[in-house]
């Protein structure tokens, strides 16, 4: 499961596992290095031990500092995590401007300055990288691939867009194939995998890739993981209602403040209700149903549409 800020939260990961079964890995939305000491960072609820229990969760970090990466790794190891992931792909403009996330992809020297101290520290926690094809040119991604070949990584997750594209445009699977064939690492494909046809197409052109990260496609159709594992499985109202039941229970148990809980509930419905004009209208109505009783009334409308 991909790391999508505000969407694939600890609550969503747990609810999804309870509904559809456990996926192989769950990547947290990134923790950004903002210059504060590692011990002053509040890692909850993302790293809440009860919510992450029995799931293989990989904390993700956005930094260009080798010392922060090493400190983060040590902190995660003490908390019982076996792997961390460096974000080198996020296209959020402010993050890119700070040369973190996707902003690292045209900074080869900073990437070495990031990875060298971690390697020298000889931490036994696994390290993976999630990246894009480049900041604004494919040649940047190729250079990063060559740099990463000098380091030991658990896997390399590649999204076939440039950072400058953000989430628009068509994924460039030809460039994906070229870059991944230059890598010595295990490759994970990520990007616009919405159904079994998408998956088959990627596998046909990339026989060296057999691991896939699901993001927006999974949020839109929560049983996509099941569909890709079994033939002729379709999302149903029942499974979405079951997922919502678990999610709602987890959220309202953790947050006694309804307004905070409601923010998460709005995020939950964003992708499932984005697939038609009728559903989008229903999503817009949600904003006016921001009280527990009104939300219950709104849920009845959802059952009639999904």
URMO-V66908 format. One line per field, one symbol per residue. phi: phi as a letter, one per 40 degrees, with the letter a starting at -180 (. if undefined). burial: 1 if it has 24 or more other ideal C-beta (glycine too) atoms within 12 Angstrom, else 0. Layout:
# URMO-V66908
phi->???
burial->???
This chain:
# URMO-V66908
phi->.ccbdgbccdccdccccccbgcccabccdccccbgcddcccccccdbcccccdgbcbbcbbbabbcccdccccccccccgcbabbccbadcddcccccfbfccccbbdcccccccdcccccfccccbbbbabcicaacccccccdcccccbcbcabcbbcbcdccfbbgcdccccdccccccccccbbcahfcbaccccccccccbccbbbbbbbcccccbdcddccccbcfbbcbdcccccccdccdccccccbccccccccccccdcdcdbbcacccccccccddcbcbdccccccccccccbc
burial->111110111111111111110010111111111000010010101111001100101111111111011111101100101011111111110011001111111111011001101100001011111111111001011111101100101111111111111000001110111011011010111111111101100100010010111111111111111111000000100011001101110111010000001101111111111000001001101100100000100110110001
